Amino acid sequence: MNFVNILREKTKILASFPEIGSIPDDKVMKSMGYRYLVHKEYLIFYHYEAKQKMSYILAVFHSRRDYTRVMRKFLK
């Protein structure tokens, strides 16, 4: 539970700075407007909808995982 609370705190910055996250190297994720935040050895993927002024957290991966392969399954 503590880990989830820490991630929630980390993502609160998106309320003020929704485009602060890094853009992934993956062409598919980049073209769809996905971004990610880094917290220690974890990557927090999100998508910002400018019209709605809302950020959507999509996934949290350990940085050593093959997150690109997993994310592509959900993006198709």
Secondary structure, DSSP 8 states (H G I E B T S, - for coil): -HHHHHHHHHHGGGGT-TT-SB--S-HHHHHTTEEEEEETTEEEEEEEETTTTEEEEEEEEETTS-HHHHHHHHH-
